[in-house]
Amino acid sequence: MVSDVSLVPANLANFALQSCLYGVYLVLAVTSICLIIGRNGSSTRRGPSIYWSPIFLGAIGLSLTITAHWILVVNQAFLAFIHSPNSSGPLAFYGNLSEITEVVKTGFLVATVIIGDALIIHRLWIVWGYNKYVIVFPIATLLGLAASGAGITYQFTQYEPGQIVFLTEAGRWITSETAFTLCTHGYSTAFIAWRLWNHGRRAKTIQPYGGRSLRSVLAVIVESAAIYTIWTIFFIATYQSQSNLQFIAVDCWPAITGISCMLIHVRVGMGWAQMEDEKPSTLSGGTQLSSIAVNITRVRHTSMGFDYPMDEVIEEGNKGMV
C-alpha cells in the first residue's frame, strides 16, 4: 500500500510526468489536425466543411482543454513554491482543494473527459450505420458523467482546508464519474469491436482498399481504449486506497484521454496518406471483389468517425468494376 506517499513529492512527480505526456499528446494532436486539414484540401468531394465535423471540433476542443489544464498545473507549481502566501508553503497550497486554480483545473479535466467520451460515442454511432438505439446507453452514461463532473467541481469550491478529500461529498461524485466513463468506453469499444470483427469474419479473404485489414483497424481501437481504461483503473485504485498517488493519476488523466483519441486519428490519417499513393487496381478483379472491398473500406473509415471521404472511395471502387 502506498497511501503514505507525501503530498508535495506526489505533485512534483505529477508536474514532471504530465509535462512529458502533454508533449506526447501535443505531437499527436498537431499531426492529427494537419492530416485532417491536408486530407480536406486534397479532396474533391463536395459537402459540409471538415472544419465543422465532430472529429475536427473534438480534436480542437481536446487541445484547448488539455493545454489549459497543463498550464494550470505549471502555474500551481510556481504558486506553491515561489508565490505561496501560506507560511507552511507548498504543503498547505496543494492541500487546499478550494484554491481557485484547483477548481478551474478540475473543470477543464471534466470537460476533457466529456469530449473524449463524446468522440467514442460518435464513432460508435458511425460504425453502426447511424443507429440511434445503440447509443442510448452511452449517451445516458455521458449525461451522468457530466452531472458527476459538475458535482465534483462544485464540491471543491466548498472544500475547507484540513478536510480529507476521500471522506468528503466530492468522493462520491468522483467514484460516480469514473464508473460512468468506464461504462461508456467499455460499452462503446465492445460494440465497435464486435461490429468490425463480425464484418471482417464474413469477408476475411478480402483485402480492403489501401491494403490494410480490418484486423489492424480493430487493433488500433482496442489498444487506444486499453490505454484509457488502464489509466482510469489506476486512478480508481489509488483513490480507493486513499493514496496521494491519485493526484498524479487524476492530473495526467486529460493527457491520457487526448493520447488515446489522437492515436486513432493519426493512424487513420496515415492510412489516408498511404491511400493517396495507391491505385485501386487491386479492386479490378471483378464486380463482386470490387463491391466487397468498397464495403470493407466503408467500415474501416467510418469506424474512426471519418465518414466524409466515402463518396470518393465508392467512386474509385466503381471504376474498378467490370
KEVO-998079 format. One record per residue (C-alpha): residue number from 1; x, y, z; residue in three letters. Coordinates in steps of 0.5 Angstrom, whole numbers, always signed. Example, Ala and Ser with C-alpha at 12.3 -4.5 7.8 and 13.67 -1.06 7.14 Angstrom:
<atoms>
<num->1&X->+25&Y->-9&Z->+16&residuo->Ala>
<num->2&X->+27&Y->-2&Z->+14&residuo->Ser>
</atoms>
This chain:
<atoms>
<num->1&X->+0&Y->+0&Z->+0&residuo->Met>
<num->2&X->+3&Y->+7&Z->-2&residuo->Val>
<num->3&X->-2&Y->+11&Z->+2&residuo->Ser>
<num->4&X->+4&Y->+15&Z->+6&residuo->Asp>
<num->5&X->+6&Y->+18&Z->-1&residuo->Val>
<num->6&X->+8&Y->+25&Z->+1&residuo->Ser>
<num->7&X->+3&Y->+30&Z->-2&residuo->Leu>
<num->8&X->+9&Y->+35&Z->-4&residuo->Val>
<num->9&X->+13&Y->+30&Z->-8&residuo->Pro>
<num->10&X->+7&Y->+27&Z->-11&residuo->Ala>
<num->11&X->+5&Y->+34&Z->-14&residuo->Asn>
<num->12&X->+13&Y->+35&Z->-16&residuo->Leu>
<num->13&X->+12&Y->+28&Z->-20&residuo->Ala>
<num->14&X->+6&Y->+30&Z->-23&residuo->Asn>
<num->15&X->+9&Y->+36&Z->-26&residuo->Phe>
<num->16&X->+14&Y->+32&Z->-29&residuo->Ala>
<num->17&X->+10&Y->+26&Z->-31&residuo->Leu>
<num->18&X->+4&Y->+31&Z->-34&residuo->Gln>
<num->19&X->+9&Y->+35&Z->-38&residuo->Ser>
<num->20&X->+12&Y->+29&Z->-41&residuo->Cys>
<num->21&X->+5&Y->+26&Z->-43&residuo->Leu>
<num->22&X->+3&Y->+33&Z->-45&residuo->Tyr>
<num->23&X->+9&Y->+33&Z->-50&residuo->Gly>
<num->24&X->+7&Y->+27&Z->-53&residuo->Val>
<num->25&X->+0&Y->+29&Z->-54&residuo->Tyr>
<num->26&X->+2&Y->+35&Z->-57&residuo->Leu>
<num->27&X->+6&Y->+32&Z->-62&residuo->Val>
<num->28&X->+0&Y->+27&Z->-64&residuo->Leu>
<num->29&X->-5&Y->+33&Z->-64&residuo->Ala>
<num->30&X->-1&Y->+37&Z->-69&residuo->Val>
<num->31&X->+0&Y->+31&Z->-73&residuo->Thr>
<num->32&X->-7&Y->+29&Z->-73&residuo->Ser>
<num->33&X->-10&Y->+36&Z->-74&residuo->Ile>
<num->34&X->-5&Y->+37&Z->-80&residuo->Cys>
<num->35&X->-7&Y->+31&Z->-83&residuo->Leu>
<num->36&X->-14&Y->+32&Z->-83&residuo->Ile>
<num->37&X->-13&Y->+39&Z->-86&residuo->Ile>
<num->38&X->-9&Y->+36&Z->-91&residuo->Gly>
<num->39&X->-14&Y->+31&Z->-93&residuo->Arg>
<num->40&X->-19&Y->+36&Z->-94&residuo->Asn>
<num->41&X->-15&Y->+40&Z->-98&residuo->Gly>
<num->42&X->-14&Y->+35&Z->-103&residuo->Ser>
<num->43&X->-21&Y->+32&Z->-103&residuo->Ser>
<num->44&X->-25&Y->+34&Z->-109&residuo->Thr>
<num->45&X->-31&Y->+32&Z->-105&residuo->Arg>
<num->46&X->-37&Y->+37&Z->-104&residuo->Arg>
<num->47&X->-40&Y->+37&Z->-98&residuo->Gly>
<num->48&X->-40&Y->+41&Z->-91&residuo->Pro>
<num->49&X->-33&Y->+43&Z->-89&residuo->Ser>
<num->50&X->-29&Y->+39&Z->-85&residuo->Ile>
<num->51&X->-28&Y->+44&Z->-80&residuo->Tyr>
<num->52&X->-35&Y->+43&Z->-78&residuo->Trp>
<num->53&X->-34&Y->+36&Z->-77&residuo->Ser>
<num->54&X->-35&Y->+33&Z->-70&residuo->Pro>
<num->55&X->-28&Y->+30&Z->-71&residuo->Ile>
<num->56&X->-24&Y->+36&Z->-72&residuo->Phe>
<num->57&X->-28&Y->+40&Z->-67&residuo->Leu>
<num->58&X->-27&Y->+35&Z->-62&residuo->Gly>
<num->59&X->-19&Y->+35&Z->-63&residuo->Ala>
<num->60&X->-19&Y->+43&Z->-63&residuo->Ile>
<num->61&X->-23&Y->+42&Z->-56&residuo->Gly>
<num->62&X->-19&Y->+37&Z->-53&residuo->Leu>
<num->63&X->-13&Y->+41&Z->-55&residuo->Ser>
<num->64&X->-16&Y->+47&Z->-51&residuo->Leu>
<num->65&X->-18&Y->+44&Z->-45&residuo->Thr>
<num->66&X->-11&Y->+39&Z->-44&residuo->Ile>
<num->67&X->-7&Y->+45&Z->-46&residuo->Thr>
<num->68&X->-11&Y->+50&Z->-41&residuo->Ala>
<num->69&X->-10&Y->+44&Z->-35&residuo->His>
<num->70&X->-3&Y->+43&Z->-36&residuo->Trp>
<num->71&X->-2&Y->+51&Z->-36&residuo->Ile>
<num->72&X->-5&Y->+51&Z->-29&residuo->Leu>
<num->73&X->-1&Y->+45&Z->-27&residuo->Val>
<num->74&X->+5&Y->+49&Z->-28&residuo->Val>
<num->75&X->+2&Y->+56&Z->-25&residuo->Asn>
<num->76&X->+1&Y->+52&Z->-19&residuo->Gln>
<num->77&X->+8&Y->+50&Z->-18&residuo->Ala>
<num->78&X->+10&Y->+57&Z->-19&residuo->Phe>
<num->79&X->+5&Y->+59&Z->-14&residuo->Leu>
<num->80&X->+6&Y->+53&Z->-9&residuo->Ala>
<num->81&X->+14&Y->+54&Z->-9&residuo->Phe>
<num->82&X->+15&Y->+61&Z->-10&residuo->Ile>
<num->83&X->+9&Y->+66&Z->-9&residuo->His>
<num->84&X->+5&Y->+62&Z->-4&residuo->Ser>
<num->85&X->+2&Y->+66&Z->+2&residuo->Pro>
<num->86&X->+2&Y->+61&Z->+7&residuo->Asn>
<num->87&X->+7&Y->+60&Z->+12&residuo->Ser>
<num->88&X->+7&Y->+52&Z->+11&residuo->Ser>
<num->89&X->+9&Y->+53&Z->+4&residuo->Gly>
<num->90&X->+7&Y->+48&Z->-2&residuo->Pro>
<num->91&X->+4&Y->+43&Z->+3&residuo->Leu>
<num->92&X->-1&Y->+48&Z->+5&residuo->Ala>
<num->93&X->-2&Y->+50&Z->-2&residuo->Phe>
<num->94&X->-3&Y->+43&Z->-5&residuo->Tyr>
<num->95&X->-7&Y->+41&Z->+1&residuo->Gly>
<num->96&X->-13&Y->+47&Z->-1&residuo->Asn>
<num->97&X->-17&Y->+44&Z->-6&residuo->Leu>
<num->98&X->-22&Y->+50&Z->-6&residuo->Ser>
<num->99&X->-16&Y->+54&Z->-9&residuo->Glu>
<num->100&X->-18&Y->+58&Z->-15&residuo->Ile>
<num->101&X->-13&Y->+54&Z->-20&residuo->Thr>
<num->102&X->-15&Y->+48&Z->-17&residuo->Glu>
<num->103&X->-22&Y->+49&Z->-18&residuo->Val>
<num->104&X->-21&Y->+51&Z->-25&residuo->Val>
<num->105&X->-17&Y->+46&Z->-27&residuo->Lys>
<num->106&X->-22&Y->+41&Z->-25&residuo->Thr>
<num->107&X->-27&Y->+44&Z->-29&residuo->Gly>
<num->108&X->-22&Y->+43&Z->-35&residuo->Phe>
<num->109&X->-21&Y->+36&Z->-33&residuo->Leu>
<num->110&X->-28&Y->+34&Z->-33&residuo->Val>
<num->111&X->-29&Y->+38&Z->-40&residuo->Ala>
<num->112&X->-23&Y->+34&Z->-43&residuo->Thr>
<num->113&X->-26&Y->+27&Z->-41&residuo->Val>
<num->114&X->-33&Y->+29&Z->-43&residuo->Ile>
<num->115&X->-30&Y->+31&Z->-50&residuo->Ile>
<num->116&X->-27&Y->+24&Z->-50&residuo->Gly>
<num->117&X->-33&Y->+20&Z->-48&residuo->Asp>
<num->118&X->-37&Y->+24&Z->-54&residuo->Ala>
<num->119&X->-32&Y->+22&Z->-59&residuo->Leu>
<num->120&X->-32&Y->+15&Z->-58&residuo->Ile>
<num->121&X->-40&Y->+15&Z->-58&residuo->Ile>
<num->122&X->-40&Y->+19&Z->-64&residuo->His>
<num->123&X->-35&Y->+13&Z->-67&residuo->Arg>
<num->124&X->-40&Y->+8&Z->-65&residuo->Leu>
<num->125&X->-46&Y->+11&Z->-68&residuo->Trp>
<num->126&X->-42&Y->+12&Z->-75&residuo->Ile>
<num->127&X->-40&Y->+5&Z->-74&residuo->Val>
<num->128&X->-47&Y->+2&Z->-73&residuo->Trp>
<num->129&X->-49&Y->+6&Z->-79&residuo->Gly>
<num->130&X->-52&Y->+12&Z->-75&residuo->Tyr>
<num->131&X->-57&Y->+7&Z->-71&residuo->Asn>
<num->132&X->-59&Y->+12&Z->-65&residuo->Lys>
<num->133&X->-61&Y->+6&Z->-61&residuo->Tyr>
<num->134&X->-54&Y->+3&Z->-60&residuo->Val>
<num->135&X->-52&Y->+10&Z->-57&residuo->Ile>
<num->136&X->-58&Y->+11&Z->-52&residuo->Val>
<num->137&X->-54&Y->+7&Z->-46&residuo->Phe>
<num->138&X->-47&Y->+11&Z->-47&residuo->Pro>
<num->139&X->-51&Y->+18&Z->-48&residuo->Ile>
<num->140&X->-54&Y->+16&Z->-41&residuo->Ala>
<num->141&X->-47&Y->+15&Z->-38&residuo->Thr>
<num->142&X->-45&Y->+21&Z->-41&residuo->Leu>
<num->143&X->-50&Y->+25&Z->-38&residuo->Leu>
<num->144&X->-49&Y->+22&Z->-32&residuo->Gly>
<num->145&X->-41&Y->+24&Z->-33&residuo->Leu>
<num->146&X->-43&Y->+31&Z->-34&residuo->Ala>
<num->147&X->-47&Y->+31&Z->-28&residuo->Ala>
<num->148&X->-42&Y->+28&Z->-23&residuo->Ser>
<num->149&X->-36&Y->+33&Z->-26&residuo->Gly>
<num->150&X->-41&Y->+39&Z->-24&residuo->Ala>
<num->151&X->-42&Y->+36&Z->-17&residuo->Gly>
<num->152&X->-34&Y->+35&Z->-16&residuo->Ile>
<num->153&X->-33&Y->+42&Z->-19&residuo->Thr>
<num->154&X->-38&Y->+45&Z->-14&residuo->Tyr>
<num->155&X->-36&Y->+41&Z->-8&residuo->Gln>
<num->156&X->-29&Y->+43&Z->-9&residuo->Phe>
<num->157&X->-31&Y->+50&Z->-8&residuo->Thr>
<num->158&X->-34&Y->+48&Z->-1&residuo->Gln>
<num->159&X->-28&Y->+45&Z->+1&residuo->Tyr>
<num->160&X->-25&Y->+47&Z->+7&residuo->Glu>
<num->161&X->-17&Y->+46&Z->+9&residuo->Pro>
<num->162&X->-16&Y->+40&Z->+14&residuo->Gly>
<num->163&X->-21&Y->+36&Z->+11&residuo->Gln>
<num->164&X->-20&Y->+29&Z->+8&residuo->Ile>
<num->165&X->-22&Y->+29&Z->+0&residuo->Val>
<num->166&X->-23&Y->+22&Z->+1&residuo->Phe>
<num->167&X->-28&Y->+23&Z->+6&residuo->Leu>
<num->168&X->-32&Y->+29&Z->+3&residuo->Thr>
<num->169&X->-38&Y->+29&Z->-1&residuo->Glu>
<num->170&X->-34&Y->+30&Z->-7&residuo->Ala>
<num->171&X->-31&Y->+23&Z->-6&residuo->Gly>
<num->172&X->-38&Y->+20&Z->-8&residuo->Arg>
<num->173&X->-38&Y->+24&Z->-14&residuo->Trp>
<num->174&X->-31&Y->+22&Z->-16&residuo->Ile>
<num->175&X->-33&Y->+15&Z->-16&residuo->Thr>
<num->176&X->-39&Y->+16&Z->-20&residuo->Ser>
<num->177&X->-35&Y->+20&Z->-25&residuo->Glu>
<num->178&X->-30&Y->+14&Z->-26&residuo->Thr>
<num->179&X->-36&Y->+9&Z->-26&residuo->Ala>
<num->180&X->-39&Y->+13&Z->-32&residuo->Phe>
<num->181&X->-33&Y->+14&Z->-36&residuo->Thr>
<num->182&X->-31&Y->+7&Z->-36&residuo->Leu>
<num->183&X->-38&Y->+4&Z->-37&residuo->Cys>
<num->184&X->-38&Y->+9&Z->-44&residuo->Thr>
<num->185&X->-32&Y->+7&Z->-46&residuo->His>
<num->186&X->-33&Y->-1&Z->-44&residuo->Gly>
<num->187&X->-39&Y->-1&Z->-48&residuo->Tyr>
<num->188&X->-37&Y->+3&Z->-54&residuo->Ser>
<num->189&X->-31&Y->-1&Z->-55&residuo->Thr>
<num->190&X->-34&Y->-7&Z->-54&residuo->Ala>
<num->191&X->-40&Y->-6&Z->-59&residuo->Phe>
<num->192&X->-35&Y->-3&Z->-64&residuo->Ile>
<num->193&X->-30&Y->-9&Z->-64&residuo->Ala>
<num->194&X->-36&Y->-13&Z->-65&residuo->Trp>
<num->195&X->-38&Y->-10&Z->-71&residuo->Arg>
<num->196&X->-32&Y->-10&Z->-74&residuo->Leu>
<num->197&X->-30&Y->-17&Z->-72&residuo->Trp>
<num->198&X->-36&Y->-19&Z->-75&residuo->Asn>
<num->199&X->-36&Y->-16&Z->-81&residuo->His>
<num->200&X->-28&Y->-18&Z->-82&residuo->Gly>
<num->201&X->-30&Y->-25&Z->-81&residuo->Arg>
<num->202&X->-35&Y->-25&Z->-86&residuo->Arg>
<num->203&X->-30&Y->-22&Z->-91&residuo->Ala>
<num->204&X->-24&Y->-25&Z->-88&residuo->Lys>
<num->205&X->-21&Y->-27&Z->-95&residuo->Thr>
<num->206&X->-22&Y->-20&Z->-98&residuo->Ile>
<num->207&X->-16&Y->-14&Z->-97&residuo->Gln>
<num->208&X->-19&Y->-7&Z->-96&residuo->Pro>
<num->209&X->-18&Y->-1&Z->-100&residuo->Tyr>
<num->210&X->-11&Y->+1&Z->-99&residuo->Gly>
<num->211&X->-8&Y->-6&Z->-97&residuo->Gly>
<num->212&X->-10&Y->-6&Z->-89&residuo->Arg>
<num->213&X->-14&Y->-11&Z->-86&residuo->Ser>
<num->214&X->-20&Y->-10&Z->-81&residuo->Leu>
<num->215&X->-16&Y->-13&Z->-76&residuo->Arg>
<num->216&X->-11&Y->-8&Z->-76&residuo->Ser>
<num->217&X->-17&Y->-2&Z->-75&residuo->Val>
<num->218&X->-19&Y->-7&Z->-69&residuo->Leu>
<num->219&X->-13&Y->-7&Z->-66&residuo->Ala>
<num->220&X->-12&Y->+1&Z->-66&residuo->Val>
<num->221&X->-19&Y->+2&Z->-63&residuo->Ile>
<num->222&X->-18&Y->-3&Z->-58&residuo->Val>
<num->223&X->-11&Y->-1&Z->-56&residuo->Glu>
<num->224&X->-13&Y->+6&Z->-55&residuo->Ser>
<num->225&X->-19&Y->+4&Z->-51&residuo->Ala>
<num->226&X->-14&Y->+0&Z->-47&residuo->Ala>
<num->227&X->-9&Y->+6&Z->-45&residuo->Ile>
<num->228&X->-15&Y->+10&Z->-43&residuo->Tyr>
<num->229&X->-18&Y->+4&Z->-39&residuo->Thr>
<num->230&X->-12&Y->+2&Z->-35&residuo->Ile>
<num->231&X->-10&Y->+9&Z->-33&residuo->Trp>
<num->232&X->-17&Y->+10&Z->-31&residuo->Thr>
<num->233&X->-17&Y->+4&Z->-27&residuo->Ile>
<num->234&X->-10&Y->+6&Z->-24&residuo->Phe>
<num->235&X->-14&Y->+12&Z->-21&residuo->Phe>
<num->236&X->-19&Y->+9&Z->-18&residuo->Ile>
<num->237&X->-14&Y->+4&Z->-15&residuo->Ala>
<num->238&X->-10&Y->+10&Z->-12&residuo->Thr>
<num->239&X->-16&Y->+14&Z->-10&residuo->Tyr>
<num->240&X->-20&Y->+8&Z->-6&residuo->Gln>
<num->241&X->-13&Y->+6&Z->-3&residuo->Ser>
<num->242&X->-13&Y->+14&Z->+0&residuo->Gln>
<num->243&X->-6&Y->+15&Z->-3&residuo->Ser>
<num->244&X->-3&Y->+21&Z->-5&residuo->Asn>
<num->245&X->-1&Y->+18&Z->-12&residuo->Leu>
<num->246&X->-9&Y->+19&Z->-14&residuo->Gln>
<num->247&X->-6&Y->+27&Z->-15&residuo->Phe>
<num->248&X->-2&Y->+24&Z->-20&residuo->Ile>
<num->249&X->-7&Y->+20&Z->-24&residuo->Ala>
<num->250&X->-12&Y->+25&Z->-24&residuo->Val>
<num->251&X->-8&Y->+30&Z->-27&residuo->Asp>
<num->252&X->-5&Y->+26&Z->-32&residuo->Cys>
<num->253&X->-12&Y->+24&Z->-34&residuo->Trp>
<num->254&X->-13&Y->+29&Z->-39&residuo->Pro>
<num->255&X->-7&Y->+28&Z->-43&residuo->Ala>
<num->256&X->-8&Y->+20&Z->-43&residuo->Ile>
<num->257&X->-15&Y->+22&Z->-46&residuo->Thr>
<num->258&X->-12&Y->+26&Z->-51&residuo->Gly>
<num->259&X->-7&Y->+21&Z->-53&residuo->Ile>
<num->260&X->-12&Y->+15&Z->-53&residuo->Ser>
<num->261&X->-16&Y->+19&Z->-58&residuo->Cys>
<num->262&X->-11&Y->+22&Z->-62&residuo->Met>
<num->263&X->-7&Y->+15&Z->-63&residuo->Leu>
<num->264&X->-13&Y->+13&Z->-67&residuo->Ile>
<num->265&X->-14&Y->+20&Z->-71&residuo->His>
<num->266&X->-6&Y->+20&Z->-73&residuo->Val>
<num->267&X->-7&Y->+12&Z->-75&residuo->Arg>
<num->268&X->-13&Y->+14&Z->-80&residuo->Val>
<num->269&X->-9&Y->+20&Z->-83&residuo->Gly>
<num->270&X->-3&Y->+16&Z->-84&residuo->Met>
<num->271&X->-8&Y->+11&Z->-88&residuo->Gly>
<num->272&X->-11&Y->+16&Z->-92&residuo->Trp>
<num->273&X->-4&Y->+19&Z->-94&residuo->Ala>
<num->274&X->-2&Y->+11&Z->-96&residuo->Gln>
<num->275&X->-8&Y->+11&Z->-100&residuo->Met>
<num->276&X->-6&Y->+17&Z->-104&residuo->Glu>
<num->277&X->+0&Y->+13&Z->-106&residuo->Asp>
<num->278&X->-4&Y->+7&Z->-108&residuo->Glu>
<num->279&X->-8&Y->+6&Z->-114&residuo->Lys>
<num->280&X->-15&Y->+2&Z->-114&residuo->Pro>
<num->281&X->-12&Y->-3&Z->-119&residuo->Ser>
<num->282&X->-13&Y->-9&Z->-114&residuo->Thr>
<num->283&X->-20&Y->-8&Z->-114&residuo->Leu>
<num->284&X->-21&Y->-9&Z->-121&residuo->Ser>
<num->285&X->-21&Y->-17&Z->-121&residuo->Gly>
<num->286&X->-29&Y->-17&Z->-122&residuo->Gly>
<num->287&X->-35&Y->-14&Z->-120&residuo->Thr>
<num->288&X->-36&Y->-18&Z->-113&residuo->Gln>
<num->289&X->-29&Y->-16&Z->-111&residuo->Leu>
<num->290&X->-30&Y->-9&Z->-112&residuo->Ser>
<num->291&X->-36&Y->-9&Z->-109&residuo->Ser>
<num->292&X->-34&Y->-12&Z->-102&residuo->Ile>
<num->293&X->-27&Y->-8&Z->-102&residuo->Ala>
<num->294&X->-31&Y->-2&Z->-102&residuo->Val>
<num->295&X->-36&Y->-4&Z->-97&residuo->Asn>
<num->296&X->-30&Y->-6&Z->-92&residuo->Ile>
<num->297&X->-27&Y->+1&Z->-93&residuo->Thr>
<num->298&X->-33&Y->+4&Z->-91&residuo->Arg>
<num->299&X->-33&Y->+0&Z->-85&residuo->Val>
<num->300&X->-25&Y->+2&Z->-84&residuo->Arg>
<num->301&X->-26&Y->+9&Z->-85&residuo->His>
<num->302&X->-33&Y->+10&Z->-81&residuo->Thr>
<num->303&X->-30&Y->+6&Z->-75&residuo->Ser>
<num->304&X->-26&Y->+12&Z->-74&residuo->Met>
<num->305&X->-31&Y->+17&Z->-74&residuo->Gly>
<num->306&X->-29&Y->+20&Z->-81&residuo->Phe>
<num->307&X->-35&Y->+18&Z->-86&residuo->Asp>
<num->308&X->-34&Y->+24&Z->-90&residuo->Tyr>
<num->309&X->-29&Y->+21&Z->-95&residuo->Pro>
<num->310&X->-33&Y->+15&Z->-97&residuo->Met>
<num->311&X->-36&Y->+18&Z->-103&residuo->Asp>
<num->312&X->-29&Y->+19&Z->-106&residuo->Glu>
<num->313&X->-28&Y->+11&Z->-104&residuo->Val>
<num->314&X->-34&Y->+9&Z->-107&residuo->Ile>
<num->315&X->-33&Y->+13&Z->-114&residuo->Glu>
<num->316&X->-26&Y->+10&Z->-114&residuo->Glu>
<num->317&X->-28&Y->+3&Z->-113&residuo->Gly>
<num->318&X->-34&Y->+3&Z->-118&residuo->Asn>
<num->319&X->-28&Y->+5&Z->-123&residuo->Lys>
<num->320&X->-25&Y->-2&Z->-122&residuo->Gly>
<num->321&X->-32&Y->-6&Z->-123&residuo->Met>
<num->322&X->-33&Y->-9&Z->-130&residuo->Val>
</atoms>
